[in-house]
Amino acid sequence: MASQFNDKILIEVIYKADYCLPCHFMDEAVREVLSQYAGRVEYRRVEFLKGNGRKRFFELSCALFGEEAVRTHCRLAPVPSLFIDGELVAESIPPRFELEEAIEDALSQKRRQGG
């Protein structure tokens, strides 16, 4: 699912809860680089134990594995994980340079698509 803003990319982190240290550190890693992409990145934490986060977690899991695999085999998106414009980018906390590279690649792709 692309960002609702044509010129921005959407970064989402699958986030269980504050007590999940890998989730916390993934969220922190993304937040540390956001300021250098001001106006070009929309960021959301997908808190899948709460409200709308459940639906989005299901959507992202289905995008990865298909709805049948999610429903019948409980194939779910990794926790934590990092998605850019609905595409899985990292299943573990990426080093800063890898995160920046993934963001730059997504922004370049968005520009090439005319978004």
ZADO-1210 file (C-alpha; in nm, 4 decimals, padded with zeros to 6 digits):
<atoms>
<atom x="00.0000" y="00.0000" z="00.0000" code="MET" pos="1"/>
<atom x="00.1600" y="00.3239" z="-00.1093" code="ALA" pos="2"/>
<atom x="00.1504" y="00.6349" z="00.1012" code="SER" pos="3"/>
<atom x="-00.1556" y="00.8563" z="00.0635" code="GLN" pos="4"/>
<atom x="00.0832" y="01.1387" z="-00.0307" code="PHE" pos="5"/>
<atom x="00.2204" y="01.0854" z="-00.3822" code="ASN" pos="6"/>
<atom x="00.5552" y="01.2499" z="-00.3103" code="ASP" pos="7"/>
<atom x="00.6196" y="01.0625" z="00.0162" code="LYS" pos="8"/>
<atom x="00.7138" y="00.7100" z="00.0993" code="ILE" pos="9"/>
<atom x="00.5483" y="00.5246" z="00.3847" code="LEU" pos="10"/>
<atom x="00.7689" y="00.3522" z="00.6405" code="ILE" pos="11"/>
<atom x="00.5989" y="00.1115" z="00.8792" code="GLU" pos="12"/>
<atom x="00.7448" y="-00.0843" z="01.1698" code="VAL" pos="13"/>
<atom x="00.5612" y="-00.3906" z="01.2973" code="ILE" pos="14"/>
<atom x="00.5546" y="-00.3232" z="01.6716" code="TYR" pos="15"/>
<atom x="00.4247" y="-00.5560" z="01.9407" code="LYS" pos="16"/>
<atom x="00.4466" y="-00.3464" z="02.2571" code="ALA" pos="17"/>
<atom x="00.6823" y="-00.1296" z="02.4600" code="ASP" pos="18"/>
<atom x="00.8130" y="-00.4348" z="02.6471" code="TYR" pos="19"/>
<atom x="00.9347" y="-00.5871" z="02.3180" code="CYS" pos="20"/>
<atom x="01.2949" y="-00.4643" z="02.3090" code="LEU" pos="21"/>
<atom x="01.3618" y="-00.5552" z="01.9434" code="PRO" pos="22"/>
<atom x="01.0447" y="-00.3621" z="01.8497" code="CYS" pos="23"/>
<atom x="01.1575" y="-00.0642" z="02.0565" code="HIS" pos="24"/>
<atom x="01.5029" y="-00.0613" z="01.8963" code="PHE" pos="25"/>
<atom x="01.3618" y="-00.0974" z="01.5436" code="MET" pos="26"/>
<atom x="01.1296" y="00.1987" z="01.6076" code="ASP" pos="27"/>
<atom x="01.4196" y="00.3971" z="01.7541" code="GLU" pos="28"/>
<atom x="01.6464" y="00.3197" z="01.4564" code="ALA" pos="29"/>
<atom x="01.3867" y="00.4567" z="01.2137" code="VAL" pos="30"/>
<atom x="01.3108" y="00.7643" z="01.4241" code="ARG" pos="31"/>
<atom x="01.6828" y="00.8488" z="01.4385" code="GLU" pos="32"/>
<atom x="01.6999" y="00.9015" z="01.0607" code="VAL" pos="33"/>
<atom x="01.3584" y="01.0593" z="00.9967" code="LEU" pos="34"/>
<atom x="01.4694" y="01.4216" z="01.0403" code="SER" pos="35"/>
<atom x="01.6984" y="01.4019" z="00.7370" code="GLN" pos="36"/>
<atom x="01.3978" y="01.3021" z="00.5247" code="TYR" pos="37"/>
<atom x="01.1543" y="01.5656" z="00.6525" code="ALA" pos="38"/>
<atom x="00.8631" y="01.6110" z="00.4147" code="GLY" pos="39"/>
<atom x="00.9533" y="01.3006" z="00.2124" code="ARG" pos="40"/>
<atom x="00.8698" y="01.0217" z="00.4581" code="VAL" pos="41"/>
<atom x="00.5570" y="00.9314" z="00.6496" code="GLU" pos="42"/>
<atom x="00.6224" y="00.7034" z="00.9470" code="TYR" pos="43"/>
<atom x="00.3818" y="00.4713" z="01.1280" code="ARG" pos="44"/>
<atom x="00.4240" y="00.2167" z="01.4005" code="ARG" pos="45"/>
<atom x="00.1931" y="-00.0762" z="01.3341" code="VAL" pos="46"/>
<atom x="00.0967" y="-00.1751" z="01.6881" code="GLU" pos="47"/>
<atom x="-00.0740" y="-00.5022" z="01.6044" code="PHE" pos="48"/>
<atom x="-00.2140" y="-00.5586" z="01.9534" code="LEU" pos="49"/>
<atom x="-00.4194" y="-00.2380" z="01.9264" code="LYS" pos="50"/>
<atom x="-00.7102" y="-00.1125" z="01.7131" code="GLY" pos="51"/>
<atom x="-00.6215" y="-00.0331" z="01.3516" code="ASN" pos="52"/>
<atom x="-00.2788" y="-00.1928" z="01.3943" code="GLY" pos="53"/>
<atom x="-00.4435" y="-00.5359" z="01.3871" code="ARG" pos="54"/>
<atom x="-00.5970" y="-00.4727" z="01.0467" code="LYS" pos="55"/>
<atom x="-00.2755" y="-00.3307" z="00.8999" code="ARG" pos="56"/>
<atom x="-00.0696" y="-00.6228" z="01.0389" code="PHE" pos="57"/>
<atom x="-00.3138" y="-00.8615" z="00.8706" code="PHE" pos="58"/>
<atom x="-00.2893" y="-00.6683" z="00.5409" code="GLU" pos="59"/>
<atom x="00.0908" y="-00.6702" z="00.5428" code="LEU" pos="60"/>
<atom x="00.1000" y="-01.0385" z="00.6373" code="SER" pos="61"/>
<atom x="-00.1383" y="-01.1198" z="00.3494" code="CYS" pos="62"/>
<atom x="00.0764" y="-00.9167" z="00.1101" code="ALA" pos="63"/>
<atom x="00.3755" y="-01.1302" z="00.2097" code="LEU" pos="64"/>
<atom x="00.2216" y="-01.4762" z="00.2212" code="PHE" pos="65"/>
<atom x="-00.1297" y="-01.4604" z="00.0759" code="GLY" pos="66"/>
<atom x="-00.4544" y="-01.4585" z="00.2717" code="GLU" pos="67"/>
<atom x="-00.4946" y="-01.8363" z="00.2673" code="GLU" pos="68"/>
<atom x="-00.1502" y="-01.8896" z="00.4229" code="ALA" pos="69"/>
<atom x="-00.2258" y="-01.6302" z="00.6896" code="VAL" pos="70"/>
<atom x="-00.5653" y="-01.7756" z="00.7752" code="ARG" pos="71"/>
<atom x="-00.4895" y="-02.1482" z="00.7499" code="THR" pos="72"/>
<atom x="-00.1193" y="-02.1700" z="00.8367" code="HIS" pos="73"/>
<atom x="-00.0811" y="-01.8619" z="01.0569" code="CYS" pos="74"/>
<atom x="00.1958" y="-01.7180" z="00.8361" code="ARG" pos="75"/>
<atom x="00.2508" y="-01.3693" z="00.9733" code="LEU" pos="76"/>
<atom x="00.4827" y="-01.0773" z="00.9106" code="ALA" pos="77"/>
<atom x="00.7947" y="-01.0944" z="01.1276" code="PRO" pos="78"/>
<atom x="00.7996" y="-00.9049" z="01.4562" code="VAL" pos="79"/>
<atom x="00.9618" y="-00.6603" z="01.4436" code="PRO" pos="80"/>
<atom x="00.9934" y="-00.5853" z="01.0764" code="SER" pos="81"/>
<atom x="01.0289" y="-00.2821" z="00.8553" code="LEU" pos="82"/>
<atom x="00.8160" y="-00.2092" z="00.5482" code="PHE" pos="83"/>
<atom x="00.8558" y="00.0700" z="00.2954" code="ILE" pos="84"/>
<atom x="00.5502" y="00.1355" z="00.0788" code="ASP" pos="85"/>
<atom x="00.4130" y="-00.2050" z="00.1746" code="GLY" pos="86"/>
<atom x="00.7289" y="-00.3973" z="00.0839" code="GLU" pos="87"/>
<atom x="00.9244" y="-00.5903" z="00.3470" code="LEU" pos="88"/>
<atom x="01.2688" y="-00.4298" z="00.3773" code="VAL" pos="89"/>
<atom x="01.4093" y="-00.5726" z="00.7020" code="ALA" pos="90"/>
<atom x="01.3243" y="-00.8541" z="00.9423" code="GLU" pos="91"/>
<atom x="01.5750" y="-00.7359" z="01.1998" code="SER" pos="92"/>
<atom x="01.7105" y="-00.3984" z="01.3073" code="ILE" pos="93"/>
<atom x="01.9125" y="-00.2693" z="01.0129" code="PRO" pos="94"/>
<atom x="02.2368" y="-00.0772" z="01.0546" code="PRO" pos="95"/>
<atom x="02.1863" y="00.2943" z="00.9947" code="ARG" pos="96"/>
<atom x="02.3596" y="00.2872" z="00.6548" code="PHE" pos="97"/>
<atom x="02.1316" y="00.0051" z="00.5312" code="GLU" pos="98"/>
<atom x="01.8224" y="00.1879" z="00.6513" code="LEU" pos="99"/>
<atom x="01.9319" y="00.5103" z="00.4811" code="GLU" pos="100"/>
<atom x="02.0106" y="00.3175" z="00.1618" code="GLU" pos="101"/>
<atom x="01.6652" y="00.1534" z="00.1630" code="ALA" pos="102"/>
<atom x="01.4976" y="00.4921" z="00.2143" code="ILE" pos="103"/>
<atom x="01.7038" y="00.6538" z="-00.0624" code="GLU" pos="104"/>
<atom x="01.6226" y="00.3644" z="-00.2979" code="ASP" pos="105"/>
<atom x="01.2498" y="00.3979" z="-00.2245" code="ALA" pos="106"/>
<atom x="01.2601" y="00.7750" z="-00.2753" code="LEU" pos="107"/>
<atom x="01.4458" y="00.7302" z="-00.6059" code="SER" pos="108"/>
<atom x="01.1934" y="00.4727" z="-00.7214" code="GLN" pos="109"/>
<atom x="00.9083" y="00.7085" z="-00.6268" code="LYS" pos="110"/>
<atom x="01.0693" y="00.9883" z="-00.8332" code="ARG" pos="111"/>
<atom x="01.1165" y="00.7548" z="-01.1342" code="ARG" pos="112"/>
<atom x="00.7502" y="00.6601" z="-01.1152" code="GLN" pos="113"/>
<atom x="00.6600" y="01.0266" z="-01.1261" code="GLY" pos="114"/>
<atom x="00.5150" y="01.0274" z="-00.7748" code="GLY" pos="115"/>
</atoms>
